[in-house]
Amino acid sequence: MSFRASPILYKKLSSASRSWLSRQSRDPYVKLRTASPNVYRSRSAFKLLELNAAWGSFLSRKDVRAVVDLGAAPGGWSQVVSEKLGWIDSATPDWDDSDVASEYGLQLGRVPGPERNLDASSSWRTKQGRGVIVSVDLLPITPIPGVHAMQMDFLDPQAGAAIKAVLSTPENPSGVVDIILSDMAANFSGYKTRDVESSLDICHSIFNFAKDNLRVQDSPQEATKRRRGGTLLLKHFTHPLLQEFRKHFLEPNFHNVHYIKPTSSRTESAEGYWLCRGWKGVKS
Ligand SMILES: C[S@@+](CC[C@H](N)C(=O)[O-])C[C@H]1O[C@@H](n2cnc3c(N)ncnc32)[C@H](O)[C@@H]1O
């Protein structure tokens, strides 16, 4: 996919379209993603790769057996999870634009964070992985190895039970989730109040889902080798009301909560992520 318009087309474009094209053509993550049809389906995939690499490779831990990816279409994050749980081998294409790389503070020839061979000619290879991955979106998701895609509205009151039914396997009879990822966002309405409200609604629904399903840390009496509590990665829009949500719902119920703005997230976007680790299982 190229983001260069022909000179004739370029003249006809509005200034907003021209600046979008210019931004796309300079964005190293867009370049990386579009350099090969075999690589990630979304620019967002690089945010998850970056977060995972910077925060102790939480997706790759051996005790991660059940992951739920909310707001998953077209599937970039799910591809990353599938890779980390061993369902696919992959390679990203080489990329050598030193000007663009240094502008974004990135190192040449490396995808930000993860360790990998760079080979433009390779494609995804499927293999037997571990665990279960459930990906949910309003939109369809083209199949990804190891991923159960569910097309539905996560805000529907029946959604939690439907997801739990898929998570419950002979190896995981209680349907417990080790990691919940959410990159879910409603379409921008352009009205700040409405956009903040929908981000809050999404955060509350996900918190309720976590309350019922996220892995709880073992108590000291229960086990000699204690299992850590589960992890939640939650996208939200920066606003004081969302800060209140963090203070009242996330902080009391997780061991630690970090605000993260990945370098691959556009600076002008109000989005941010909370990485919440060590679910205590407190019912609030
Ligand atoms: C930023 S995109 C996710 C990109 C994805 N992480 C990837 O890497 O491909 C946000 C997604 O949230 C989905 N979404 C928004 N509201 C939703 C809802 N109520 N239920 C399910 N999905 C929803 C949208 O359809 C959209 O695909």
The ligand as an SDF file (V2000), in Angstrom:
LIG
                    3D

 27 29  0  0  0  0  0  0  0  0999 V2000
   -8.5780    0.7360   17.7100 C   0  0  0  0  0  0  0  0  0  0  0  0
   -9.6180   -0.5300   17.1140 S   0  0  0  0  0  0  0  0  0  0  0  0
   -8.7680   -1.9590   17.6810 C   0  0  0  0  0  0  0  0  0  0  0  0
   -7.5520   -2.3330   16.8990 C   0  0  0  0  0  0  0  0  0  0  0  0
   -7.0040   -3.6820   17.3040 C   0  0  0  0  0  0  0  0  0  0  0  0
   -6.4110   -3.6460   18.6440 N   0  0  0  0  0  0  0  0  0  0  0  0
   -5.9580   -4.1930   16.3470 C   0  0  0  0  0  0  0  0  0  0  0  0
   -4.7760   -4.2560   16.7100 O   0  0  0  0  0  0  0  0  0  0  0  0
   -6.3100   -4.5690   15.2250 O   0  0  0  0  0  0  0  0  0  0  0  0
  -10.9900   -0.4420   18.2010 C   0  0  0  0  0  0  0  0  0  0  0  0
  -12.0470   -1.5030   17.9670 C   0  0  0  0  0  0  0  0  0  0  0  0
  -13.0160   -1.4530   19.0180 O   0  0  0  0  0  0  0  0  0  0  0  0
  -14.1970   -1.9830   18.4760 C   0  0  0  0  0  0  0  0  0  0  0  0
  -15.3460   -1.7050   19.3500 N   0  0  0  0  0  0  0  0  0  0  0  0
  -15.8520   -0.4840   19.7120 C   0  0  0  0  0  0  0  0  0  0  0  0
  -16.9270   -0.6330   20.4970 N   0  0  0  0  0  0  0  0  0  0  0  0
  -17.1150   -1.9770   20.6630 C   0  0  0  0  0  0  0  0  0  0  0  0
  -18.0770   -2.7620   21.3730 C   0  0  0  0  0  0  0  0  0  0  0  0
  -19.0640   -2.1890   22.0900 N   0  0  0  0  0  0  0  0  0  0  0  0
  -17.9930   -4.1080   21.3190 N   0  0  0  0  0  0  0  0  0  0  0  0
  -16.9950   -4.7080   20.6040 C   0  0  0  0  0  0  0  0  0  0  0  0
  -16.0640   -4.0140   19.9160 N   0  0  0  0  0  0  0  0  0  0  0  0
  -16.1140   -2.6670   19.9360 C   0  0  0  0  0  0  0  0  0  0  0  0
  -14.2920   -1.3070   17.1160 C   0  0  0  0  0  0  0  0  0  0  0  0
  -15.1510   -2.0250   16.2460 O   0  0  0  0  0  0  0  0  0  0  0  0
  -12.8210   -1.3250   16.6710 C   0  0  0  0  0  0  0  0  0  0  0  0
  -12.5670   -2.4090   15.8130 O   0  0  0  0  0  0  0  0  0  0  0  0
  1  2  1  0
  2  3  1  0
  2 10  1  0
  3  4  1  0
  4  5  1  0
  5  6  1  0
  5  7  1  0
  7  8  2  0
  7  9  1  0
 10 11  1  0
 11 12  1  0
 11 26  1  0
 12 13  1  0
 13 14  1  0
 13 24  1  0
 14 15  1  0
 14 23  1  0
 15 16  2  0
 16 17  1  0
 17 18  1  0
 17 23  2  0
 18 19  1  0
 18 20  2  0
 20 21  1  0
 21 22  2  0
 22 23  1  0
 24 25  1  0
 24 26  1  0
 26 27  1  0
M  CHG  2   2   1   9  -1
M  END
$$$$
